[in-house]
Amino acid sequence: MPDAPHPAEAEARARSGADETGRRPGPAGPGAPAPAPTAPGAAGASESDVPEPAPERWPVDRGHAPVPGVAWRAEPEAAPVPGPAPGASPRPRRGNADPVKVLMHRHRELCERAVDPLEIAAGLEAQGFTDRTAARFRHRDVFSLAEELYARVPRGQERSAPAPEPERARAPWALAALAPGGAAGLTGLGLALGHGPVRLAVAAAGALALGAALLLAVRRGPFRAPDGGTVPAARLWTLWLLAYAVGGDGLLEEVLGGGPDGPWPLAPAPLLGLALAVAPAAWGAHLFASRARRRIADSRGLADFAAATRPLLLGTVTLQLLALTGLLALTGFSSGALALGTLLLLARLLTVHGFPETASAGLAAACAAEALAVASVLAARVPVPGFDALAAPVRALVDAWGPGAVPTLVCGAAALGLLAHATGALTRASAHATP
């Protein structure tokens, strides 16, 4: 057996309340039995006197009262969750935005005044929308996007689509399209029967009547341009080209021969053929516009519409060429008049469908080239070294093909330029929107 503790060490332990192992007994629970009193001589007890263990702590059940003899342990409170600051508005939830709704608000006026989805498609295309742009709004083409916009925009009063044009409504513009040919025919008859001052008066009256008839023809029917959709200078360019068709070839011959020494010969026959060709040109323009609008309803994409409309445009130009060739063969064929008739048709189609600046530019370029041809020959007469070479191109062209080669080449080049532009511009849906 080990030796008994020293009397001084036992007294120190008893004074501090620790047991033989050096640990202080913990506090007893509410119902724990009190320890037995220690006798005055307990400090010198033998090693067999072992202190009794502390009562075991049972886990606390939150839903029941504590077990007798087990200390109650309070659960730690959860930290409060910070709420929104006073007066602060709650943050909006971010969801998937509707791109079509944004577009609908942006073009609400266009969608509200449209009578069908085709007008919306034309308006969107005029603002640069393509099928690739429509794909950003989850649509395969502009037409399907326009259909959704038309269906989603609320309308207080539905407007029905315009009814097809009745046959009797075509009579006024059909008569207006025949008016230039009638005025030119009567003038030509008067010129053939008149002599001297009477012939001059008939020519002046016929010119005024033809001008009024042409003005009536372009203000009615398929040749009528939208309000504010014309360039005033285009009338001046048209008058120049028509005047050159009558007397330009004779003037060029006189200038190349050193003249003019007096009045030069005029050729009214090409003008008569051009005036008679206004009627078939108007019918061709009407057929092109009506068929193009039908193609809009049948097409399901901008590419499909362009592919279907391009043959219509080329067919219209070809039919007009054939009709003008036949009329010029009856009145007096002229290649320059044939090229001029094609140029005027393309210029009017571009003007009617919303491209008046391009049409005026083409007419102005043709006028400038014809004036330059005559001016270059006159400039060659200036006694300055090297100026005589200015007339060489025109002189070579006239010697090879005649004076009619100048308007043929000039008007033909301008017509080809307008045709190239029209194949892209007039095959867009926006060019056929209902005004």
ZAMARGU-4260 file (C-alpha; in steps of 0.2 Angstrom, whole numbers, plus 5000, padded with zeros to 4 digits):
<rodrens>
0) 5000/5000/5000 | 5006/5018/4996 | 5011/5029/5010 | 4998/5040/5018 | 4998/5058/5013
5) 5008/5071/5023 | 4997/5079/5037 | 5001/5097/5030 | 4996/5092/5012 | 4980/5084/5018
10) 4976/5100/5028 | 4978/5111/5012 | 4967/5100/5002 | 4953/5100/5015 | 4955/5119/5016
15) 4953/5121/4996 | 4938/5108/4995 | 4948/5097/4983 | 4948/5078/4984 | 4963/5067/4984
20) 4964/5068/4965 | 4966/5087/4966 | 4948/5091/4958 | 4934/5100/4966 | 4917/5092/4967
25) 4905/5100/4955 | 4889/5108/4962 | 4875/5095/4965 | 4859/5096/4955 | 4842/5101/4963
30) 4838/5084/4968 | 4855/5077/4971 | 4858/5069/4988 | 4870/5079/4999 | 4887/5071/5002
35) 4890/5063/5019 | 4898/5075/5032 | 4916/5073/5034 | 4922/5068/5051 | 4936/5079/5058
40) 4948/5066/5055 | 4944/5063/5037 | 4960/5071/5031 | 4969/5056/5037 | 4957/5043/5030
45) 4964/5028/5021 | 4966/5025/5002 | 4950/5015/5002 | 4939/5030/5005 | 4935/5034/4987
50) 4923/5049/4983 | 4907/5045/4975 | 4905/5051/4957 | 4895/5065/4951 | 4877/5061/4945
55) 4877/5058/4926 | 4869/5072/4915 | 4856/5066/4903 | 4852/5075/4886 | 4839/5088/4888
60) 4823/5085/4878 | 4816/5102/4872 | 4798/5096/4872 | 4798/5089/4890 | 4803/5095/4907
65) 4820/5092/4913 | 4823/5075/4921 | 4825/5077/4940 | 4843/5079/4945 | 4848/5085/4928
70) 4854/5103/4925 | 4843/5113/4913 | 4854/5119/4898 | 4846/5134/4888 | 4848/5132/4869
75) 4857/5147/4861 | 4846/5159/4852 | 4848/5161/4834 | 4856/5177/4827 | 4842/5189/4821
80) 4841/5190/4802 | 4844/5208/4797 | 4829/5215/4788 | 4827/5229/4775 | 4831/5246/4780
85) 4816/5257/4785 | 4809/5266/4770 | 4819/5256/4757 | 4809/5248/4743 | 4811/5230/4740
90) 4823/5225/4725 | 4813/5219/4710 | 4815/5201/4705 | 4824/5198/4689 | 4815/5188/4676
95) 4817/5184/4658 | 4812/5200/4649 | 4800/5199/4634 | 4809/5206/4619 | 4793/5207/4608
100) 4785/5217/4622 | 4799/5230/4621 | 4798/5231/4603 | 4779/5233/4603 | 4781/5248/4615
105) 4794/5255/4604 | 4784/5254/4588 | 4767/5255/4596 | 4760/5269/4584 | 4765/5258/4569
110) 4756/5243/4576 | 4740/5252/4581 | 4737/5260/4564 | 4741/5245/4553 | 4727/5236/4545
115) 4736/5220/4544 | 4752/5212/4549 | 4759/5215/4531 | 4760/5234/4535 | 4770/5231/4551
120) 4782/5220/4542 | 4785/5233/4529 | 4787/5246/4542 | 4800/5236/4551 | 4809/5232/4535
125) 4810/5250/4531 | 4819/5253/4548 | 4832/5240/4544 | 4824/5224/4551 | 4830/5208/4543
130) 4827/5190/4546 | 4843/5189/4556 | 4836/5204/4567 | 4820/5195/4569 | 4829/5180/4576
135) 4835/5190/4591 | 4816/5192/4595 | 4814/5173/4594 | 4806/5173/4577 | 4812/5165/4561
140) 4808/5180/4550 | 4801/5198/4550 | 4783/5192/4544 | 4781/5180/4559 | 4787/5194/4571
145) 4775/5206/4563 | 4760/5194/4565 | 4764/5193/4584 | 4765/5212/4585 | 4749/5214/4576
150) 4740/5201/4588 | 4747/5208/4604 | 4744/5227/4601 | 4726/5231/4608 | 4715/5241/4597
155) 4700/5251/4602 | 4692/5249/4585 | 4697/5236/4573 | 4699/5242/4555 | 4696/5230/4541
160) 4708/5228/4527 | 4704/5238/4511 | 4693/5229/4499 | 4700/5225/4482 | 4699/5239/4469
165) 4683/5238/4459 | 4683/5238/4441 | 4674/5254/4439 | 4687/5263/4450 | 4700/5259/4437
170) 4691/5269/4423 | 4697/5287/4429 | 4716/5282/4429 | 4714/5272/4413 | 4707/5287/4404
175) 4721/5297/4412 | 4734/5285/4405 | 4726/5286/4388 | 4726/5305/4388 | 4745/5308/4383
180) 4743/5296/4368 | 4727/5305/4362 | 4735/5323/4364 | 4750/5317/4354 | 4740/5309/4341
185) 4729/5324/4338 | 4744/5335/4338 | 4753/5324/4325 | 4737/5324/4314 | 4737/5343/4315
190) 4755/5345/4310 | 4753/5333/4295 | 4738/5343/4289 | 4743/5361/4294 | 4755/5373/4285
195) 4764/5389/4289 | 4758/5398/4305 | 4744/5386/4307 | 4757/5372/4309 | 4767/5382/4322
200) 4751/5386/4332 | 4746/5367/4332 | 4763/5363/4338 | 4762/5375/4352 | 4745/5370/4357
205) 4749/5351/4356 | 4765/5354/4367 | 4754/5362/4380 | 4740/5348/4379 | 4753/5334/4380
210) 4761/5342/4395 | 4744/5343/4404 | 4740/5325/4399 | 4756/5319/4406 | 4753/5328/4422
215) 4736/5321/4424 | 4743/5303/4420 | 4756/5304/4434 | 4744/5311/4447 | 4731/5297/4445
220) 4732/5278/4446 | 4747/5267/4447 | 4759/5282/4442 | 4753/5293/4457 | 4767/5296/4470
225) 4763/5297/4488 | 4761/5315/4495 | 4778/5323/4496 | 4786/5309/4488 | 4792/5318/4472
230) 4807/5329/4468 | 4802/5345/4459 | 4818/5345/4448 | 4813/5328/4441 | 4800/5337/4430
235) 4813/5348/4423 | 4825/5333/4419 | 4810/5324/4410 | 4806/5339/4399 | 4824/5340/4394
240) 4825/5322/4389 | 4808/5323/4379 | 4814/5339/4370 | 4831/5331/4366 | 4821/5316/4359
245) 4812/5328/4347 | 4826/5339/4342 | 4842/5333/4350 | 4849/5322/4335 | 4846/5336/4323
250) 4855/5349/4334 | 4870/5337/4336 | 4872/5335/4317 | 4871/5354/4315 | 4884/5357/4328
255) 4896/5344/4321 | 4894/5352/4304 | 4899/5369/4310 | 4881/5375/4313 | 4868/5378/4317
260) 4865/5391/4304 | 4846/5391/4307 | 4832/5380/4312 | 4837/5362/4313 | 4825/5348/4309
265) 4814/5340/4322 | 4808/5323/4324 | 4791/5322/4333 | 4788/5303/4328 | 4798/5296/4343
270) 4788/5308/4355 | 4771/5301/4348 | 4777/5283/4351 | 4782/5288/4369 | 4766/5296/4372
275) 4756/5281/4366 | 4767/5270/4377 | 4760/5278/4393 | 4745/5267/4394 | 4754/5250/4393
280) 4766/5257/4405 | 4753/5262/4418 | 4744/5245/4416 | 4761/5236/4419 | 4764/5247/4434
285) 4747/5242/4441 | 4750/5224/4438 | 4767/5224/4446 | 4760/5233/4462 | 4745/5222/4464
290) 4755/5206/4461 | 4769/5211/4473 | 4756/5214/4487 | 4749/5196/4484 | 4766/5189/4485
295) 4768/5197/4502 | 4753/5187/4508 | 4760/5171/4501 | 4778/5173/4506 | 4785/5168/4523
300) 4801/5177/4523 | 4810/5192/4515 | 4821/5181/4504 | 4805/5172/4498 | 4797/5189/4494
305) 4812/5196/4485 | 4814/5180/4475 | 4796/5180/4470 | 4795/5199/4466 | 4811/5201/4456
310) 4804/5191/4441 | 4788/5202/4441 | 4799/5218/4440 | 4809/5211/4426 | 4794/5205/4417
315) 4786/5222/4418 | 4801/5230/4410 | 4802/5217/4397 | 4783/5219/4392 | 4785/5238/4391
320) 4800/5236/4380 | 4790/5225/4368 | 4775/5237/4368 | 4786/5252/4365 | 4796/5243/4351
325) 4779/5239/4343 | 4773/5257/4345 | 4789/5265/4339 | 4789/5253/4324 | 4772/5261/4319
330) 4776/5279/4322 | 4795/5279/4318 | 4808/5268/4326 | 4822/5276/4336 | 4834/5267/4348
335) 4836/5283/4358 | 4817/5284/4361 | 4817/5265/4366 | 4830/5268/4379 | 4822/5284/4385
340) 4805/5275/4387 | 4813/5262/4398 | 4822/5275/4408 | 4806/5285/4412 | 4797/5269/4417
345) 4810/5264/4429 | 4811/5281/4436 | 4792/5282/4439 | 4792/5265/4447 | 4805/5271/4459
350) 4796/5287/4463 | 4780/5279/4466 | 4787/5266/4478 | 4797/5278/4489 | 4813/5281/4480
355) 4811/5298/4471 | 4829/5304/4475 | 4837/5289/4465 | 4825/5292/4451 | 4829/5310/4450
360) 4847/5307/4450 | 4846/5295/4436 | 4836/5307/4425 | 4848/5321/4430 | 4863/5310/4425
365) 4856/5307/4408 | 4852/5325/4405 | 4870/5330/4410 | 4877/5317/4398 | 4867/5323/4383
370) 4871/5341/4387 | 4889/5337/4389 | 4889/5329/4372 | 4883/5344/4363 | 4894/5356/4374
375) 4910/5346/4370 | 4908/5349/4352 | 4905/5367/4354 | 4920/5368/4366 | 4931/5361/4352
380) 4929/5377/4342 | 4938/5387/4355 | 4955/5392/4348 | 4965/5384/4362 | 4978/5371/4359
385) 4971/5354/4364 | 4952/5359/4364 | 4949/5351/4347 | 4951/5334/4356 | 4936/5337/4366
390) 4924/5333/4352 | 4934/5317/4346 | 4923/5304/4357 | 4906/5311/4351 | 4912/5313/4333
395) 4918/5295/4332 | 4902/5289/4340 | 4891/5299/4328 | 4902/5293/4313 | 4900/5275/4318
400) 4882/5274/4323 | 4873/5290/4319 | 4867/5305/4330 | 4855/5293/4338 | 4869/5283/4347
405) 4871/5297/4360 | 4854/5296/4368 | 4854/5277/4366 | 4870/5276/4375 | 4866/5289/4388
410) 4848/5284/4392 | 4852/5265/4391 | 4866/5267/4404 | 4855/5277/4415 | 4841/5264/4413
415) 4853/5250/4417 | 4859/5259/4433 | 4841/5262/4439 | 4836/5244/4435 | 4851/5237/4445
420) 4845/5248/4460 | 4826/5243/4457 | 4830/5225/4458 | 4835/5227/4476 | 4824/5242/4481
425) 4807/5237/4473 | 4809/5219/4479 | 4807/5224/4498 | 4791/5223/4507 | 4792/5241/4513
430) 4791/5247/4495 | 4774/5240/4493 | 4766/5245/4510 | 4749/5252/4508 | 4751/5271/4509
</rodrens>
